[in-house]
Amino acid sequence: MIFLELVLQNFGPYSGKQVINLNPKIDEENSHPIILLGGMNGGGKTTLMDAIRLALYGPRAQCSTRGNLSYSDFLNQCVNNKIDPIADTRIELLFEHIENDKPIKYRVVRSWTKNPKDGKDTLGILGDSDTWPDALVNIWDEYIENLLPLGISNLFLFDGEQVKELAEQETPPPVVVDAIRGLLGLELADRLAVDLDILVNRKLKEVGNSKDLANLEEIETRLTQQQEDYQTTEEKVEILKNQVEELEQKQQEAFDKFISEGGKIAAERNQLELQQHTKTAEIEQVRQSMCELAADVLPLALIPNLLNQAQAQGEKEFRHQQVQISKDLLIERDRRLLTWLNQVETSPIQIEKIQSFLIQDVDSLYAKTIQTEAPWLLADDETLSQLDNLIYHLQNSKLSAKEKLAILKNKEEEIHTLERQVQTAAAPEDYTKLRQALEAAQNQVVEAKANHETIRRRLAELETIIAKSKRELSDYTVENIKHKNSEHIITSAAKVQNTLKIFREKLTLRKLNKLEEEVKNCFLYLLHKSDLVHRITIDTKTFSLLLYDLNGKPVPKHRLSAGEKQLLAIAFLWGLAKVSGHRLPVAIDTPLGRLDSSHRSNLVERYFPSASHQVILLSTDTEIGKKEVETLRENEAIAREYLLKYDSSTRQTTVVENQYFW
């Protein structure tokens, strides 16, 4: 994890928007670990540290100036006192870390105004694509715990006061103890022990408030009896079902016999006889209609050729008569024409030629119509018309006669069928026997079906009763299991607590051994004095440091100088950070208080460049002075330098880039 940029807007003494580049990279290939920020006391160094904590953890942040303030009051306290109350106060922290083997950047943004609504700030997470992933905002507390857990954050974000307190006290202060516990995983074991106590108390209440449980043996006995009744009833249902099928078969046989032996026909005898009389009457009507046809024109159907011949002869004579009339009209017209020609003094020769032409023309026109035989029918127009009507009426009568013959044939066949059915009808006494046998079979089927339905309903009732008993048994079993589980949890809790105690002790010893070795190596590396301490141990309960010399004798802490105590405290924090396994930035506020020149030199040359891949130093001019900063510059340990200029008249701080006290 690397902090890339910190943006402050109207936060504390920082008025307006001020951007601090924290990226340790000089270029694409080179990077220096230290980001150096210089400022006088009260100039805003601690405010920068608080801004980082606040951006990451929000209401959970352990800021130096918060004390017992509520989060809302603390946010109000952080608002710059020179700005408009409605103006935004804003913190942005841009950082990069590796996620799924790829570098990814997130910009954490917190903003609020004076007297913020609901006493909260507004959190936003800006990703690589400048989008606001709402899902990440909702789970930010869990997400940051995976990157930089709050419990161990004091190992990486600490100040000189914390080092001073750790150096002077025989046992570490609470913030360091919390970090150690989080590092060793003891918080989980302690929380589990507390959860076990809560669980035991809850189970005790459940057992104390539980009612008397139902008698399991009585429920099981009742259920067994119900299941036996169900099985017996199910067998009865099957027997009755077979009985119904057999009786239905007998009923079908009786019905078939009733039909085959004329029982049904006998029952319908009167209806058959009535139908027979009706058909006979219908046949008589058809025959009467045929008699009427025979009394009309139908007999002429016997001489169709004579009728056709007379019709043809009449039409022929009629046509000849019409031709003769037209010929006479033409001859009369020609005569008038010749008379007119004589009157107009036409020459006789021309008149003769015209007369000859007219005679030849008339003869040629009527040559084909010359009658070869003399007319003999001599029928007039009315007679010929009556003859045509007669022939047309005769055709209709013939069709009607054919239809009535077909109807007559069908009716006669229906009468023959009815006669055969009547003939096959059983005798009255036989019919009575067949009917009684059929009715008896039907009654037996009805009775058997009623019995089957009654038993089937009883089977359904038993099924419902059994299901209810099973639910009672299941409820009893679940309740009994809960009861026994509660008792088991209560009786087993003490064993689990003892196991947790042993686990906690073994876990503490195993991890403290590694921590002891790491703290010793860091202390000797910083002290540059290998004969003072040979071994360091850490108390498993108080986490206090115990030092031993080469002979195995204790080295009282009061024998150490003030500088050595501070180096021991820094070594302790450095060792904890290494053992944590987290590759995180280190931020140190007021790092060199009360150190003499030799110890200060050791810290500058050995600790700061090696504490982490990114080290943010917040120093006054008396801590990292001209000599120390020149040493860091010569060793190419500094990536960026800033000066926090504080104006006491306005009580405002301005961040000046690429500048330090010297």
C-alpha positions in Angstrom: 0.0 0.0 0.0 1.3 3.5 -0.9 -0.2 6.9 -0.1 0.0 8.9 -3.3 -1.8 12.2 -2.5 -3.4 14.0 0.4 -5.8 16.9 -0.3 -7.0 19.2 2.5 -9.8 21.7 2.0 -10.7 24.0 4.9 -9.5 21.4 7.4 -8.0 22.7 10.6 -5.5 25.5 10.0 -5.4 24.6 6.2 -7.6 27.2 4.5 -8.7 26.6 1.0 -7.6 23.6 -1.0 -4.0 22.4 -0.5 -2.6 19.3 -2.2 0.4 17.3 -0.9 2.0 14.8 -3.2 3.1 11.8 -1.2 4.2 9.5 -4.0 7.7 8.2 -3.2 8.5 7.6 -6.9 10.9 10.1 -8.4 10.3 8.7 -11.9 9.2 5.4 -13.5 12.3 3.5 -12.3 13.5 5.2 -9.1 11.8 5.9 -5.8 13.0 7.2 -2.4 11.1 6.2 0.7 11.0 9.4 2.8 8.4 12.2 2.4 9.6 15.0 4.7 7.2 17.6 6.0 8.7 20.3 8.2 6.6 22.5 10.5 6.9 24.3 13.8 4.9 23.2 16.9 1.3 24.1 16.4 1.8 24.5 12.7 -0.4 21.6 11.6 1.8 18.5 11.6 -0.5 16.5 13.9 -3.5 17.7 11.8 -2.0 16.0 8.8 -1.7 12.7 10.7 -5.3 13.1 11.9 -6.4 13.8 8.3 -4.9 10.4 7.2 -6.6 8.6 10.1 -9.9 10.3 9.5 -9.9 9.6 5.8 -9.3 5.9 6.3 -11.5 5.2 9.4 -14.0 8.0 9.7 -15.9 7.7 13.0 -13.5 5.0 14.2 -10.4 7.1 13.7 -8.2 7.5 16.8 -7.3 11.1 16.2 -5.1 13.0 18.7 -7.4 15.9 19.2 -10.7 14.1 19.5 -10.6 13.1 23.1 -14.2 12.3 24.3 -15.9 14.4 21.6 -18.7 12.9 19.6 -18.0 12.4 16.0 -20.3 15.4 15.0 -18.5 17.7 17.5 -15.1 16.5 16.3 -16.1 17.3 12.7 -17.2 20.7 13.7 -13.9 21.2 15.6 -12.0 20.3 12.4 -13.7 23.0 10.2 -11.4 26.0 9.5 -12.5 28.9 11.6 -12.0 31.5 8.8 -14.4 30.1 6.2 -18.1 30.5 5.5 -20.0 28.1 7.8 -21.8 26.7 4.7 -18.6 26.0 2.8 -17.4 22.4 2.5 -14.6 20.9 4.5 -13.0 18.1 2.6 -10.3 15.4 3.0 -9.1 13.3 0.1 -6.5 10.5 0.4 -5.4 8.8 -2.8 -3.6 5.5 -2.3 -2.5 2.5 -4.4 -2.4 -1.2 -3.5 -2.2 -4.6 -5.2 -5.6 -6.3 -5.8 -5.8 -9.5 -7.8 -2.1 -9.1 -8.7 -2.8 -5.7 -10.3 -2.2 -2.2 -8.9 -5.4 -0.3 -8.3 -6.0 3.2 -7.0 -8.7 4.5 -4.8 -9.4 8.1 -3.7 -11.1 8.2 -0.3 -13.2 11.4 -0.1 -14.8 12.7 3.1 -16.7 16.0 3.1 -18.9 17.9 5.5 -20.1 21.3 6.6 -20.3 23.1 9.9 -22.9 21.2 12.0 -23.2 18.3 9.5 -26.5 16.7 8.9 -27.1 13.7 11.1 -23.7 14.4 12.6 -21.9 12.5 9.8 -19.7 13.2 6.9 -20.3 12.2 3.3 -18.1 9.3 2.2 -17.2 8.7 -1.5 -14.7 6.3 -3.1 -13.3 7.4 -6.5 -11.9 4.5 -8.5 -9.5 4.4 -11.5 -12.3 5.3 -13.9 -13.4 8.3 -11.8 -16.6 6.5 -10.9 -18.2 6.2 -7.4 -18.6 2.5 -6.6 -21.5 2.6 -4.2 -21.0 -1.0 -3.2 -17.5 -0.2 -1.9 -18.8 2.8 0.0 -21.3 0.6 1.8 -18.6 -1.9 2.9 -15.7 0.5 3.3 -15.1 -0.3 7.0 -14.7 -4.0 6.2 -12.6 -3.2 3.1 -10.1 -1.0 4.9 -9.8 -3.5 7.7 -8.3 -6.0 5.2 -5.7 -3.4 4.0 -4.8 -1.6 7.2 -6.7 -2.9 10.3 -7.5 -0.2 12.8 -6.1 -2.3 15.7 -2.5 -2.2 14.2 -2.7 1.2 12.6 -0.8 2.7 15.6 2.2 0.6 14.6 2.4 2.5 11.3 0.9 5.9 12.2 2.5 7.0 15.4 4.0 10.1 16.9 6.8 11.2 19.3 4.4 11.4 22.3 3.5 7.7 21.7 7.2 6.8 21.6 7.9 8.9 24.7 5.1 7.2 26.6 6.2 3.8 25.5 9.8 4.6 26.4 9.0 5.9 29.9 6.5 3.3 31.0 7.3 -0.2 32.2 4.3 -1.6 30.4 3.2 -0.4 27.0 0.3 2.1 26.8 -3.2 1.0 25.8 -2.9 1.9 22.1 0.2 -0.3 21.8 -1.3 -3.1 23.8 -4.4 -3.0 21.5 -2.0 -3.2 18.5 -0.1 -6.1 19.9 -3.3 -8.0 20.7 -4.6 -7.3 17.1 -1.2 -8.5 15.7 -1.2 -11.7 17.8 -4.8 -12.5 17.0 -5.8 -12.4 20.6 -8.7 -10.1 20.0 -10.5 -12.9 18.1 -9.9 -15.4 21.0 -11.1 -12.8 23.6 -14.1 -11.9 21.5 -14.9 -15.6 21.1 -14.7 -16.1 24.9 -17.1 -13.2 25.5 -19.4 -14.5 22.8 -19.4 -17.9 24.5 -20.4 -16.2 27.8 -23.3 -14.4 26.1 -24.4 -17.7 24.4 -24.3 -19.5 27.7 -26.4 -16.9 29.4 -28.9 -16.9 26.6 -29.1 -20.7 26.7 -29.6 -20.7 30.5 -32.6 -18.4 30.0 -34.0 -20.6 27.3 -33.7 -23.7 29.5 -35.1 -21.8 32.5 -38.1 -20.5 30.6 -38.9 -23.7 28.6 -42.2 -25.4 29.3 -42.7 -29.1 30.1 -42.3 -31.0 26.9 -44.9 -33.5 25.6 -44.6 -37.1 26.4 -42.6 -38.6 23.5 -43.6 -42.2 24.2 -47.3 -41.4 24.3 -47.0 -39.6 20.9 -45.1 -42.5 19.3 -47.6 -45.0 20.6 -50.5 -43.0 19.3 -48.8 -42.6 16.0 -48.0 -46.3 15.7 -51.7 -47.2 16.4 -52.8 -44.6 13.8 -50.4 -46.1 11.2 -51.7 -49.6 11.9 -55.3 -48.4 11.4 -54.3 -46.7 8.2 -52.7 -49.9 6.9 -55.9 -51.9 7.8 -58.1 -49.3 6.2 -55.9 -49.2 3.1 -56.4 -53.0 2.7 -60.2 -52.6 3.0 -60.1 -49.9 0.4 -58.2 -52.2 -2.0 -60.7 -55.1 -1.3 -63.7 -52.9 -1.9 -62.1 -51.5 -5.0 -61.8 -55.1 -6.4 -65.3 -55.9 -5.3 -66.7 -52.8 -7.2 -64.8 -53.9 -10.3 -66.2 -57.4 -10.1 -69.8 -56.2 -9.5 -69.4 -53.7 -12.4 -68.4 -56.6 -14.6 -71.4 -58.6 -13.5 -73.6 -55.6 -14.2 -72.2 -55.3 -17.7 -72.9 -59.0 -18.3 -76.5 -58.6 -17.1 -76.9 -55.6 -19.3 -75.4 -57.4 -22.3 -77.8 -60.4 -21.7 -80.8 -58.0 -21.3 -79.9 -56.5 -24.7 -79.1 -59.7 -26.5 -82.2 -61.5 -25.3 -84.6 -58.7 -26.2 -85.1 -57.1 -22.9 -84.4 -53.7 -24.1 -86.5 -54.2 -27.2 -89.3 -55.5 -25.2 -89.2 -52.5 -23.0 -89.4 -50.4 -26.2 -92.1 -52.6 -27.9 -94.9 -50.0 -27.7 -92.6 -47.4 -29.1 -91.5 -49.7 -31.9 -95.1 -50.5 -32.8 -96.0 -46.8 -32.8 -93.1 -46.1 -35.1 -94.3 -48.9 -37.3 -97.8 -47.4 -37.6 -96.3 -44.0 -38.3 -94.0 -45.4 -41.1 -97.0 -47.2 -42.6 -99.0 -44.0 -42.7 -96.2 -42.2 -44.3 -95.9 -44.9 -47.0 -99.6 -44.5 -47.7 -99.2 -40.8 -48.2 -96.4 -41.4 -50.7 -98.5 -43.9 -52.6 -101.4 -41.4 -52.7 -99.1 -38.8 -54.2 -97.9 -41.3 -56.8 -101.6 -42.0 -57.8 -102.2 -38.3 -58.2 -99.2 -38.2 -60.6 -100.5 -41.1 -62.5 -103.9 -39.4 -62.9 -102.2 -36.3 -64.4 -99.7 -36.2 -67.3 -97.4 -39.0 -66.0 -98.9 -41.7 -68.3 -97.7 -39.7 -71.3 -94.2 -40.7 -70.2 -95.0 -44.0 -72.0 -94.9 -42.3 -75.4 -91.9 -39.9 -75.2 -91.0 -40.5 -78.9 -94.4 -39.5 -80.3 -94.4 -36.4 -78.2 -91.0 -35.4 -79.4 -92.0 -36.1 -83.0 -95.1 -34.0 -82.8 -93.2 -31.2 -81.2 -90.5 -31.3 -84.0 -93.2 -31.5 -86.8 -95.1 -28.5 -85.3 -91.9 -26.4 -85.1 -91.0 -27.4 -88.7 -94.5 -26.5 -90.1 -94.4 -23.2 -88.1 -91.1 -22.2 -89.6 -92.3 -23.0 -93.2 -95.4 -20.9 -92.6 -93.2 -18.0 -91.4 -91.0 -18.3 -94.5 -94.0 -18.4 -96.9 -95.3 -15.2 -95.3 -92.0 -13.4 -95.7 -91.8 -14.6 -99.4 -95.2 -13.2 -100.2 -94.2 -9.9 -98.6 -91.1 -9.7 -100.8 -93.0 -10.6 -104.0 -95.5 -7.8 -103.1 -92.7 -5.4 -102.6 -91.1 -6.3 -106.0 -94.4 -5.7 -107.7 -94.7 -2.2 -106.3 -91.1 -1.5 -107.3 -91.8 -2.5 -111.0 -95.0 -0.4 -111.0 -93.0 2.6 -109.8 -90.3 2.0 -112.5 -93.0 2.0 -115.2 -94.2 5.3 -113.9 -90.8 7.0 -114.0 -90.4 6.0 -117.7 -87.7 3.5 -117.3 -86.9 1.6 -120.4 -88.6 -1.8 -120.9 -85.3 -3.6 -121.3 -84.1 -2.3 -117.9 -87.4 -3.1 -116.3 -87.2 -6.6 -117.7 -83.7 -7.1 -116.4 -84.8 -5.8 -113.0 -87.8 -8.1 -112.9 -85.6 -11.1 -113.9 -83.1 -10.3 -111.0 -85.8 -10.0 -108.4 -87.4 -13.3 -109.4 -84.0 -15.1 -109.3 -83.2 -13.4 -106.0 -86.4 -14.6 -104.3 -86.0 -18.1 -105.7 -82.4 -18.2 -104.4 -83.4 -17.0 -100.9 -86.1 -19.6 -100.4 -84.6 -22.4 -102.4 -83.4 -24.2 -99.2 -86.8 -23.8 -97.5 -88.9 -25.4 -100.1 -91.2 -28.0 -98.3 -90.7 -31.5 -99.7 -93.9 -32.8 -98.2 -97.2 -31.3 -97.5 -98.0 -30.2 -93.9 -100.1 -32.7 -92.0 -100.1 -31.5 -88.4 -101.6 -28.1 -89.1 -101.2 -27.0 -85.4 -101.6 -23.3 -84.5 -99.4 -21.3 -82.1 -101.5 -21.9 -79.0 -101.5 -25.6 -79.6 -97.7 -25.7 -80.0 -97.3 -23.7 -76.8 -99.6 -26.1 -74.9 -97.5 -29.0 -76.2 -94.3 -27.4 -74.9 -95.9 -26.8 -71.4 -97.0 -30.4 -71.4 -93.5 -31.8 -72.1 -92.0 -29.5 -69.4 -94.6 -30.6 -66.8 -94.1 -34.2 -67.8 -90.3 -33.9 -67.0 -91.1 -32.6 -63.5 -93.6 -35.3 -62.9 -91.1 -37.9 -63.8 -88.5 -36.5 -61.3 -91.2 -36.3 -58.6 -92.1 -39.9 -59.2 -88.5 -41.0 -58.9 -88.1 -39.2 -55.6 -91.3 -40.7 -54.2 -90.3 -44.2 -55.3 -87.0 -43.7 -53.4 -88.8 -42.5 -50.3 -91.2 -45.4 -50.6 -88.3 -47.8 -50.8 -86.6 -46.3 -47.6 -89.9 -46.3 -45.7 -90.5 -50.0 -46.6 -87.0 -50.9 -45.4 -87.5 -49.1 -42.1 -90.8 -50.9 -41.6 -89.1 -54.2 -42.3 -86.4 -53.3 -39.6 -89.0 -52.4 -37.1 -90.9 -55.7 -37.8 -87.7 -57.7 -37.2 -87.1 -55.8 -33.9 -90.6 -56.5 -32.7 -90.2 -60.1 -33.7 -87.0 -60.5 -31.6 -88.6 -58.9 -28.5 -88.7 -61.2 -25.4 -91.9 -62.5 -24.0 -93.3 -60.4 -21.1 -92.3 -62.9 -18.4 -88.8 -63.3 -19.8 -88.5 -59.5 -20.0 -89.4 -59.2 -16.3 -86.7 -61.6 -15.3 -84.0 -59.9 -17.4 -85.0 -56.5 -16.0 -85.0 -57.7 -12.4 -81.5 -59.3 -12.9 -80.2 -56.0 -14.4 -81.6 -53.9 -11.5 -80.2 -56.3 -8.9 -76.7 -56.0 -10.5 -77.0 -52.2 -10.6 -78.0 -52.0 -6.9 -75.1 -54.2 -5.9 -72.7 -51.9 -7.7 -74.2 -48.8 -6.1 -73.9 -50.3 -2.6 -70.3 -51.4 -3.2 -69.3 -48.0 -4.5 -70.9 -46.3 -1.4 -68.9 -48.6 0.9 -65.7 -48.0 -1.0 -66.2 -44.2 -0.8 -66.9 -44.4 3.0 -63.7 -46.4 3.6 -61.7 -44.1 1.3 -62.8 -41.0 3.2 -61.8 -42.7 6.4 -58.4 -43.4 4.9 -58.0 -39.7 4.0 -59.0 -38.8 7.6 -56.4 -41.2 9.0 -53.8 -39.7 6.7 -54.6 -36.2 8.1 -54.5 -37.5 11.7 -51.1 -39.2 11.1 -49.7 -36.1 9.5 -50.8 -34.1 12.6 -49.2 -36.7 14.9 -46.0 -36.6 12.9 -45.9 -32.8 13.2 -46.4 -33.1 16.9 -43.6 -35.6 17.1 -41.4 -33.5 14.9 -42.1 -30.4 17.0 -41.3 -32.4 20.1 -38.2 -33.7 18.6 -37.0 -30.3 17.5 -37.8 -28.8 20.9 -36.2 -31.7 22.7 -33.1 -31.4 20.5 -33.0 -27.6 21.3 -33.3 -28.3 24.9 -30.6 -30.9 24.9 -28.4 -28.7 22.7 -28.8 -25.9 25.2 -27.8 -28.2 28.0 -24.9 -29.5 26.0 -23.8 -25.9 25.1 -24.0 -24.9 28.8 -22.0 -28.0 30.0 -19.5 -27.7 27.2 -18.9 -23.9 27.5 -16.5 -24.4 30.4 -14.4 -26.9 28.4 -14.4 -24.5 25.4 -13.3 -21.6 27.6 -10.4 -23.7 29.0 -9.5 -24.7 25.4 -9.5 -21.1 24.4 -7.3 -20.2 27.3 -4.8 -22.8 26.3 -5.0 -21.8 22.7 -4.5 -18.1 23.6 -1.4 -19.0 25.7 0.2 -21.1 23.0 -0.7 -18.6 20.3 0.8 -15.8 22.4 4.0 -17.7 23.1 4.5 -18.7 19.5 4.1 -15.2 18.1 5.8 -13.4 21.0 9.0 -15.5 20.3 9.2 -14.2 16.8 8.4 -10.7 18.0 11.1 -10.8 20.7 13.8 -11.8 18.2 12.6 -9.0 15.8 12.6 -6.3 18.5 16.0 -7.3 19.7 17.5 -7.2 16.2 15.9 -3.8 15.5 17.1 -2.4 18.9 20.7 -3.6 18.4 20.6 -2.2 14.8 19.5 1.2 15.9 21.7 1.3 19.1 24.8 0.2 17.2 26.0 -1.2 20.5 25.9 -5.0 20.6 27.2 -5.6 24.2 24.3 -3.9 26.0 21.5 -6.4 25.4 21.8 -10.1 24.5 18.2 -11.1 24.7 14.8 -9.4 25.0 11.6 -11.1 26.3 8.0 -9.9 26.3 5.7 -10.6 29.2 2.7 -12.6 27.9 0.2 -10.7 30.1 1.4 -7.1 30.3 3.6 -7.1 27.1 6.3 -5.3 29.0 9.9 -5.6 27.7 12.5 -7.4 29.8 16.2 -7.0 28.7 19.0 -9.5 29.5 22.8 -9.1 29.1 25.3 -11.7 27.8 25.4 -13.4 31.2 21.6 -13.8 31.2 21.2 -11.2 34.0 18.3 -8.7 33.7 19.1 -5.2 32.5 16.9 -2.8 34.4 15.2 -0.4 32.1 16.2 2.5 34.4 19.8 1.8 33.5 19.1 2.9 29.9 19.6 6.5 29.0 16.6 8.5 27.8 17.8 8.2 24.2 18.3 4.4 24.5 14.8 4.1 25.9 13.4 6.0 22.9 15.4 3.7 20.6 14.0 0.7 22.4 10.5 2.0 22.0 11.0 2.7 18.3 12.6 -0.8 17.9 9.5 -2.2 19.6 7.2 -0.5 17.2 9.4 -1.4 14.2 9.5 -5.0 15.2 5.7 -5.1 15.6 5.3 -3.6 12.1 7.6 -6.2 10.6 5.9 -9.2 12.3 2.5 -7.9 11.2 3.3 -9.0 7.7 1.6 -5.9 6.2 3.5 -3.9 3.6 2.2 -0.5 4.7 3.4 3.1 4.8 4.9 4.4 8.0 4.0 8.0 9.2 5.9 9.4 12.2 5.0 12.7 13.9 7.8 14.4 15.9 10.2 11.5 15.5 13.4 12.6 17.3 12.4 14.2 20.6 14.9 14.0 23.4 17.5 12.1 21.4 21.2 13.0 21.6 23.2 13.5 18.4 24.6 9.9 18.2 21.2 8.3 18.7 19.6 10.8 16.4 22.2 9.9 13.7 21.5 6.2 14.1 17.8 6.8 13.7 18.3 9.0 10.7 20.7 6.7 8.9 19.4 3.3 9.9 15.7 3.5 10.8 14.1 6.2 8.5 15.3 4.8 5.2 14.5 1.2 6.2 11.3 1.5 8.2 9.1 0.9 5.2 8.9 1.5 1.4 7.2 4.8 2.3 8.0 6.9 5.3 6.2 10.1 6.0 8.2 12.3 8.5 6.5 15.2 10.3 9.4 17.1 12.0 10.3 20.4 13.6 13.5 22.2 12.9 15.1 20.9 16.1 14.5 17.3 15.3 15.5 16.7 11.7 17.8 19.7 11.5 20.2 20.9 8.9 22.7 18.1 9.5 20.1 15.3 9.5 18.3 16.5 6.4 21.6 16.9 4.5 22.5 13.3 5.5 19.1 12.0 4.2 19.6 14.0 1.0 23.1 12.6 0.5 21.8 9.1 1.0 19.1 9.8 -1.6 16.4 8.8 0.9 14.1 11.8 0.5 11.6 11.8 -2.4 9.7 15.0 -1.6 10.0 17.9 0.9 7.4 20.3 2.2 7.3 23.2 4.6 4.2 23.9 6.6 4.3 27.7 6.9 2.1 28.9 9.8 0.9 32.5 10.1 0.3 33.2 13.7 -1.7 36.4 12.9 -4.3 34.5 10.9 -3.7 31.2 12.5 -3.6 29.6 9.0 -1.1 27.1 7.6 0.1 27.0 4.0 1.9 24.0 2.4 5.0 25.0 0.4 6.3 22.4 -2.0 10.0 21.6 -2.6 11.1 23.5 0.5 12.3 22.7 4.0 13.8 24.7 6.8 17.2 24.4 5.1 
